[in-house]
Amino acid sequence: MSDTKTQPGTRWAGIVWGALFALAAGAGILILAVPDPDAVAGWIRPMLFGLRPEWFGAVVPLTIGALVIALGVYFVVRRERGRPAPAAAVEADAAQDA
């Protein structure tokens, strides 16, 4: 057996989905708690039914671009976490442990 200690990884997908569900639940509670729901969310129905087909030419690339940026940030952070520490830092830690 080795003496190296490993830390559990952060489950980012669970954190993101949990935040999205919490946001949706909060919005639902807000709409139910307000006496006049049309005053809060009355703009949603006209916006959804007022979409024009020309907008999809802008919305689809925008969505794909946002996804690419998010994945890029994720992989950069993941790569940086996996890099070994510089040799000088390892030597300094070894000197402190001795």
Wavefront OBJ file of the C-alpha trace (Angstrom):
o trace
v 0.000 0.000 0.000
v 1.115 3.539 -0.579
v 1.093 6.328 1.974
v -0.135 8.976 -0.427
v -3.357 10.689 0.545
v -5.892 11.408 -2.136
v -8.728 13.851 -1.822
v -12.109 13.162 -3.362
v -12.828 15.153 -6.495
v -15.416 17.891 -6.626
v -18.571 16.811 -8.420
v -19.141 19.972 -10.456
v -21.987 18.524 -12.490
v -23.942 17.901 -9.297
v -23.235 21.411 -8.063
v -24.358 23.003 -11.326
v -27.527 20.891 -11.627
v -28.330 21.502 -7.972
v -27.972 25.241 -8.467
v -30.224 25.135 -11.537
v -32.898 23.158 -9.698
v -32.672 25.518 -6.715
v -33.056 28.499 -9.043
v -36.086 26.938 -10.745
v -37.645 26.080 -7.375
v -37.043 29.605 -6.097
v -38.649 31.088 -9.200
v -41.645 28.767 -8.795
v -42.073 29.698 -5.145
v -41.801 33.381 -6.023
v -44.481 33.098 -8.691
v -46.774 31.170 -6.327
v -46.201 33.594 -3.443
v -47.017 36.769 -5.395
v -50.695 37.715 -5.351
v -50.715 38.609 -9.081
v -48.509 36.154 -11.031
v -49.066 38.009 -14.313
v -47.352 41.034 -12.803
v -44.180 38.991 -12.216
v -44.112 36.545 -15.114
v -46.580 38.085 -17.544
v -43.774 38.916 -19.982
v -42.798 35.236 -20.475
v -45.819 34.130 -22.531
v -45.624 36.935 -25.149
v -41.878 36.453 -25.430
v -42.123 32.692 -26.020
v -44.953 32.929 -28.531
v -43.425 35.961 -30.231
v -40.231 34.167 -31.308
v -39.471 34.452 -34.980
v -37.656 31.820 -37.051
v -34.857 34.274 -37.878
v -33.783 34.319 -34.248
v -32.703 30.690 -34.331
v -29.841 31.659 -36.648
v -28.435 33.736 -33.798
v -29.543 31.702 -30.791
v -28.069 28.360 -31.904
v -24.494 29.662 -32.521
v -24.697 31.729 -29.330
v -25.674 28.653 -27.322
v -22.948 26.536 -28.913
v -20.397 29.295 -28.251
v -21.392 29.550 -24.587
v -21.088 25.764 -24.264
v -17.630 25.787 -25.882
v -16.456 28.547 -23.528
v -17.773 26.697 -20.465
v -16.114 23.443 -21.552
v -12.873 25.284 -22.285
v -12.788 26.767 -18.791
v -13.561 23.351 -17.312
v -10.727 21.618 -19.169
v -8.207 24.366 -18.382
v -9.000 24.105 -14.671
v -8.874 20.314 -14.864
v -5.483 20.355 -16.588
v -4.036 22.819 -14.062
v -5.185 20.655 -11.140
v -3.478 17.613 -12.616
v -0.042 19.178 -13.097
v 2.701 18.149 -10.702
v 4.111 20.731 -8.312
v 7.373 22.472 -9.293
v 10.543 20.767 -8.070
v 11.465 23.699 -5.793
v 8.135 23.437 -3.944
v 8.517 19.672 -3.538
v 12.030 20.090 -2.132
v 10.846 22.777 0.300
v 8.026 20.522 1.536
v 10.434 17.625 1.966
v 12.836 19.833 3.947
v 10.005 20.934 6.264
v 8.863 17.353 6.850
v 12.365 16.190 7.819
l 1 2 3 4 5 6 7 8 9 10 11 12 13 14 15 16 17 18 19 20 21 22 23 24 25 26 27 28 29 30 31 32 33 34 35 36 37 38 39 40 41 42 43 44 45 46 47 48 49 50 51 52 53 54 55 56 57 58 59 60 61 62 63 64 65 66 67 68 69 70 71 72 73 74 75 76 77 78 79 80 81 82 83 84 85 86 87 88 89 90 91 92 93 94 95 96 97 98
